[in-house]
């Protein structure tokens, strides 16, 4: 903190002439102008006019700090991303303009993808199969050029290609892999229907086996079963992985047809040469959307479309020539779980790319807040809007969250890569739930944050060229596809309850849930009345206190919701009890995911080899943790985990840490190492922002 100014010292000397009430008001006004360090609060003289009444100090050696942070954040596939950035920078014809029609955007997006594959030499499906971490890095880089491009790449390779290599067998990989990889065979992922999205087991499309012709007959039985929102379907797709109920005639009780559950089938939808829609298939365009208009979403209806028996993706279930069904998994539910489990990579990619969108938005907002000067003390220069406490409150915890999410999603990608190598059952279960929680939590946070960033940039944030509108609209659907966020959080809560039950049966817990096994007794005991009142800065910034607070909240929520479910299930049944406790369950899931994120952030701080960089990261981590605790302070107060004096100290320290992070805000966003090609917003440029902005409008 800067020392007291001459004016403040003279004011202190005159304090004896004031009434006690006036002295308190004067000191309060100084406190509001800049939060003081909790360590300084014992001495009134430490209160001083600072950032909001003058200019905040710039950190010394800022460029070195940014470079060191960037080096630590930089993943092992950063070079691959930079090659793609350079490729798009050298191809102005592939850069997305601010204004274009839906048809133009779709055509450009396909040209971008084709150029990435054929001109830049990227083989996304090969990467996904051999090095998932590099694949996700490429997807994030493509989304930086245009989010529509990142999503279209994901449809082609994560969904269409991923379904073939993960749900099919060797014969499917041999036949389709190269064509998917080099984009000769653009395809779709036809799961969602008009009447069913999240409830995949209730899909109505049928695939009935015909033993006479050795074919499956794909049929849309009613309008509610029309495949809807299918990416790549409206214009470019030639194939679709169609999810349908596998029906075997005469195999059920009394000679009735047997429904073997949801399976996936490869269905050609357009002629490979003429691109004409094939007989029996009707394709209509879902039309202009709120965002992602570079992706051509369509609706598909099938009228007795025949495909060979070999087009069944048969890793988890197969039909022989004589119509007999075989599977290594004994039940429909187990086959269904295995099928969806193999598609978890889509959620991993969305969580990872959502962090990339958040980094872009917060970089634009922070740089503009540093650039923009408004008001100031009388007869003194105007000050940066980021020197206002209210602006720090909006943006600094968000910036801290971007760092927290970075480390969490890098860990998720690493776990996913290890899972694909080992097929370890415990790791598969861990990644499934962790990807659900992180995807839901991060995409919801990013969606809200983009709007806050827009507001923080005032009127200039409303200009399309400054990107917040496109970022908000393109990212918004991240909360819905690859699993609705509310549904995904319920999966997390359901797994926590399962783990909770295992705990009291003496079973083992997955790695991510270890803290419940190790410390359930501690977390469910009554709060210590002494530690509940500790308010020292060293204590509040101790990672053990922070992580214990997060985990205590999760454990309390888990214990209480388990009791509520048990109580209500007696009168309402299982489904009714779950619905009665649904908001409680969602809060539990979010609390657990926050604990996971914080634990990884703390670990990443400790692992940082450079001392100065570690100090900056520790500051950011402390802000992330204490801001979260303060936002849910009511929960901690209700159970006396935090006494009133401690709650007040947490609030003050959070404000102070926001101010401290503001002093290194430029370095923190520069460390994201985002080139101007990715930022693109004139107000978010590192230099000459206003000049680029005025040039854009014609001056």
Long-range contacts (C-beta under 8 A, 24 or more apart in sequence): 1-34, 1-36, 1-37, 1-40, 1-46, 1-48, 1-50, 2-48, 2-50, 2-54, 2-57, 3-48, 4-45, 4-46, 4-47, 4-48, 4-49, 5-48, 5-49, 5-54, 7-49, 8-47, 8-48, 8-49, 9-45, 12-44, 12-45, 32-389, 33-389, 34-389, 34-659, 35-389, 35-652, 35-655, 35-656, 35-658, 35-659, 36-652, 36-656, 37-537, 37-656, 38-535, 38-536, 38-537, 38-540, 38-649, 38-652, 38-653, 38-656, 39-537, 41-652, 49-377, 50-659, 51-383, 51-387, 51-659, 51-662, 52-383, 52-387, 52-388, 52-389, 53-376, 53-377, 53-383, 54-377, 54-380, 54-383, 55-381, 55-383, 55-384, 55-387, 56-384, 56-386, 56-387, 56-659, 56-662, 56-663, 57-663, 58-663, 58-666, 59-663, 59-664, 59-667, 62-664, 62-666, 62-667, 63-667, 65-612, 65-613, 65-616, 65-664, 65-667, 65-671, 66-666, 66-667, 66-668, 66-670, 66-671, 67-671, 68-610, 68-612, 68-613, 69-613, 69-616, 69-617, 69-667, 69-668, 69-671, 70-670, 70-671, 70-672, 70-673, 72-608, 72-609, 72-610, 72-613, 72-617, 73-406, 73-671, 73-672, 73-673, 74-673, 75-133, 75-137, 75-410, 76-133, 77-133, 77-134, 77-137, 77-138, 78-137, 78-673, 80-134, 80-137, 80-138, 80-141, 81-137, 81-138, 81-140, 81-141, 83-120, 84-116, 84-120, 84-122, 84-138, 84-141, 84-142, 84-145, 85-141, 85-144, 85-145, 85-675, 85-677, 85-678, 87-115, 87-116, 87-119, 87-120, 88-112, 88-145, 88-677, 89-675, 89-677, 91-115, 94-145, 95-145, 95-677, 96-145, 96-146, 96-148, 96-149, 96-294, 98-464, 98-465, 99-464, 102-287, 102-288, 102-293, 105-148, 105-293, 105-294, 106-234, 106-235, 106-236, 106-293, 106-294, 106-295, 106-296, 108-294, 109-146, 109-148, 109-149, 109-152, 109-294, 109-295, 110-152, 110-235, 110-236, 112-142, 112-145, 112-146, 112-149, 113-142, 113-149, 113-152, 113-153, 113-156, 113-183, 114-183, 116-142, 116-149, 116-153, 117-181, 117-182, 117-183, 118-182, 118-183, 123-181, 123-182, 124-153, 124-156, 124-157, 124-161, 124-181, 125-157, 125-161, 125-165, 125-177, 125-180, 125-181, 126-181, 128-157, 128-158, 128-161, 128-162, 128-165, 128-345, 129-165, 131-417, 132-345, 132-348, 132-413, 132-416, 132-417, 132-420, 133-413, 133-414, 133-417, 136-348, 136-349, 136-352, 136-353, 136-413, 139-349, 139-352, 139-353, 140-352, 140-353, 140-356, 143-353, 143-356, 143-357, 144-356, 144-360, 144-674, 144-677, 144-678, 145-677, 145-678, 146-294, 147-291, 147-292, 147-357, 147-470, 147-471, 147-474, 147-475, 148-292, 148-293, 148-294, 148-295, 148-474, 149-294, 150-353, 151-231, 151-292, 151-294, 151-295, 152-231, 152-232, 152-294, 152-295, 154-346, 154-349, 154-350, 155-188, 155-189, 155-231, 155-232, 155-295, 156-180, 156-183, 156-186, 156-187, 156-232, 157-181, 158-345, 158-346, 158-349, 159-188, 159-189, 159-231, 159-241, 159-343, 159-346, 160-186, 160-187, 160-188, 160-189, 160-232, 160-237, 160-239, 160-240, 160-241, 161-187, 162-342, 162-343, 162-345, 162-346, 163-189, 163-241, 163-264, 163-313, 163-343, 164-241, 164-266, 164-313, 166-315, 166-342, 166-343, 166-345, 167-241, 167-264, 167-313, 167-315, 167-316, 167-339, 167-342, 168-266, 168-313, 168-314, 168-315, 169-313, 169-314, 169-315, 171-310, 172-266, 172-313, 176-239, 176-266, 185-238, 185-239, 185-272, 186-232, 186-236, 186-237, 186-238, 186-239, 187-232, 187-237, 187-238, 187-239, 187-240, 187-241, 188-230, 188-231, 188-232, 188-233, 188-237, 188-239, 188-240, 188-241, 188-269, 188-298, 188-300, 189-230, 189-231, 189-240, 189-241, 190-227, 190-230, 190-233, 190-240, 190-241, 190-242, 190-243, 190-267, 190-300, 191-227, 191-241, 191-243, 192-227, 192-228, 192-229, 192-230, 193-224, 193-225, 193-226, 193-227, 193-228, 194-223, 194-224, 194-225, 194-226, 194-228, 194-299, 195-224, 195-225, 196-224, 197-484, 198-483, 198-484, 198-487, 200-243, 200-262, 200-336, 200-340, 201-261, 201-262, 201-336, 203-243, 203-244, 203-245, 203-262, 204-245, 205-242, 205-243, 205-244, 205-245, 205-302, 206-244, 206-245, 206-247, 207-242, 207-244, 207-245, 207-246, 207-247, 207-263, 207-265, 207-312, 208-247, 208-248, 208-249, 208-257, 209-246, 209-247, 209-248, 209-249, 209-309, 209-319, 209-323, 210-306, 211-249, 211-321, 211-322, 211-323, 213-306, 214-308, 214-309, 214-321, 215-306, 215-307, 215-308, 215-309, 216-246, 216-265, 216-306, 216-307, 216-308, 216-309, 216-311, 216-312, 217-304, 217-305, 217-306, 218-242, 218-244, 218-265, 218-267, 218-302, 218-304, 218-305, 218-306, 218-307, 219-302, 219-303, 219-304, 219-305, 220-300, 220-301, 220-302, 220-303, 226-299, 226-300, 226-301, 227-299, 227-300, 227-301, 228-286, 228-299, 229-286, 229-297, 229-299, 229-481, 230-297, 230-298, 230-299, 230-300, 231-295, 231-296, 231-297, 232-295, 232-296, 232-298, 233-269, 233-283, 233-296, 233-297, 233-298, 233-299, 233-300, 234-283, 234-284, 234-285, 234-286, 234-296, 234-297, 234-298, 235-285, 235-296, 235-298, 236-296, 237-269, 237-270, 237-298, 238-268, 238-269, 238-270, 238-271, 238-272, 238-275, 239-266, 239-267, 239-268, 239-269, 240-266, 240-267, 240-269, 240-300, 241-265, 241-266, 241-267, 241-313, 242-266, 242-267, 242-300, 242-302, 246-312, 246-317, 246-319, 246-325, 248-319, 248-323, 248-325, 249-323, 251-323, 251-325, 258-325, 260-317, 260-325, 260-332, 261-332, 261-335, 261-336, 262-336, 262-339, 263-312, 263-313, 263-317, 263-339, 264-312, 264-313, 264-339, 265-307, 265-311, 265-312, 265-313, 266-307, 266-311, 266-313, 267-302, 267-305, 267-307, 267-311, 268-307, 269-300, 278-305, 279-305, 280-304, 280-305, 280-306, 281-305, 290-473, 290-476, 290-477, 291-470, 291-472, 291-473, 291-474, 291-475, 291-476, 291-477, 292-473, 292-474, 292-477, 315-342, 341-428, 341-432, 344-416, 344-431, 344-432, 344-435, 345-416, 346-482, 347-435, 347-436, 347-439, 347-482, 347-483, 347-488, 348-412, 348-413, 348-416, 348-431, 348-435, 348-439, 350-439, 350-443, 350-478, 350-481, 350-482, 351-409, 351-412, 351-435, 351-438, 351-439, 351-442, 351-443, 352-409, 352-412, 352-413, 353-478, 354-405, 354-439, 354-442, 354-443, 354-446, 354-475, 354-478, 355-402, 355-405, 355-406, 355-409, 355-442, 355-446, 357-446, 357-450, 357-471, 357-475, 357-478, 358-398, 358-401, 358-402, 358-405, 358-442, 358-445, 358-446, 358-449, 358-450, 359-402, 359-406, 359-669, 359-672, 359-674, 360-467, 360-471, 360-674, 360-678, 360-679, 361-446, 361-449, 361-450, 361-453, 361-467, 361-468, 361-471, 362-395, 362-398, 362-399, 362-402, 362-449, 362-453, 362-669, 363-669, 363-672, 363-674, 363-679, 363-684, 364-453, 364-457, 364-466, 364-467, 364-468, 364-679, 364-681, 364-683, 364-684, 365-395, 365-452, 365-453, 365-456, 365-457, 365-461, 365-684, 366-395, 366-399, 366-665, 366-666, 366-668, 366-669, 367-666, 367-669, 367-683, 367-684, 367-685, 367-686, 367-689, 368-456, 368-457, 368-460, 368-461, 368-683, 368-684, 368-689, 369-395, 369-456, 369-457, 369-665, 370-665, 370-666, 371-683, 371-689, 371-690, 372-457, 372-458, 386-662, 386-665, 387-662, 389-655, 389-658, 389-659, 391-456, 392-655, 392-658, 392-659, 392-661, 392-662, 393-655, 393-658, 394-452, 394-455, 394-456, 395-452, 395-453, 395-456, 395-665, 396-623, 396-657, 396-658, 396-661, 396-662, 396-665, 397-623, 397-624, 397-627, 397-654, 397-658, 398-449, 398-452, 398-453, 399-620, 399-661, 399-665, 399-668, 399-669, 400-620, 400-621, 400-623, 400-624, 400-627, 400-661, 401-445, 401-449, 401-624, 402-672, 403-601, 403-617, 403-620, 403-621, 403-624, 403-668, 404-597, 404-598, 404-600, 404-601, 404-621, 404-624, 405-438, 405-442, 405-445, 405-597, 407-597, 407-600, 407-601, 407-603, 407-604, 408-438, 408-442, 408-596, 408-597, 408-600, 408-601, 409-438, 409-442, 411-600, 412-438, 426-510, 426-511, 427-511, 429-495, 429-510, 430-510, 430-511, 430-512, 432-491, 433-491, 433-492, 433-495, 433-510, 433-512, 434-512, 434-596, 436-483, 436-488, 436-489, 436-491, 436-492, 437-488, 437-489, 437-492, 437-589, 437-592, 437-593, 437-596, 438-593, 438-596, 438-597, 439-482, 439-483, 439-485, 439-488, 440-479, 440-483, 440-485, 440-486, 440-488, 440-489, 440-492, 440-589, 440-593, 441-489, 441-590, 441-593, 441-594, 441-597, 443-475, 443-478, 443-479, 443-485, 444-479, 444-485, 446-475, 446-478, 447-472, 447-475, 447-476, 447-478, 447-479, 450-475, 457-683, 460-683, 460-693, 461-683, 465-680, 465-681, 465-682, 465-693, 465-696, 466-681, 466-682, 466-683, 466-684, 467-679, 467-680, 467-681, 467-684, 468-681, 486-586, 489-585, 489-586, 489-589, 489-590, 490-582, 490-585, 490-586, 490-589, 492-589, 492-592, 492-593, 493-561, 493-585, 493-586, 493-588, 493-589, 496-558, 496-588, 496-589, 496-592, 497-558, 497-561, 497-562, 497-565, 500-558, 500-559, 500-562, 512-596, 515-551, 515-595, 515-599, 516-554, 516-555, 516-558, 519-551, 519-555, 520-555, 523-548, 523-551, 523-552, 523-554, 523-555, 523-556, 524-555, 524-556, 524-559, 527-552, 527-639, 527-640, 527-641, 529-640, 529-643, 532-640, 532-641, 532-642, 532-643, 532-646, 533-643, 533-645, 533-646, 534-646, 535-645, 535-646, 535-648, 535-649, 535-650, 537-653, 540-626, 540-649, 540-650, 540-653, 541-618, 541-622, 541-626, 541-653, 543-602, 543-605, 543-621, 543-625, 546-598, 546-602, 546-622, 546-625, 546-626, 546-629, 547-595, 547-598, 547-599, 547-602, 547-625, 549-625, 549-629, 549-636, 549-641, 549-642, 550-591, 550-594, 550-595, 550-598, 550-625, 550-628, 550-629, 551-595, 552-641, 553-591, 553-632, 553-635, 553-636, 553-641, 554-588, 554-591, 554-592, 554-595, 556-635, 556-639, 557-584, 557-587, 557-588, 557-591, 558-588, 558-592, 560-584, 561-585, 561-588, 594-628, 598-624, 598-625, 598-628, 601-625, 616-664, 616-667, 616-668, 619-657, 619-660, 619-661, 619-664, 620-661, 620-668, 622-657, 623-654, 623-657, 623-658, 623-660, 623-661, 626-650, 626-653, 626-654, 626-657, 627-654, 627-657, 627-658, 630-654
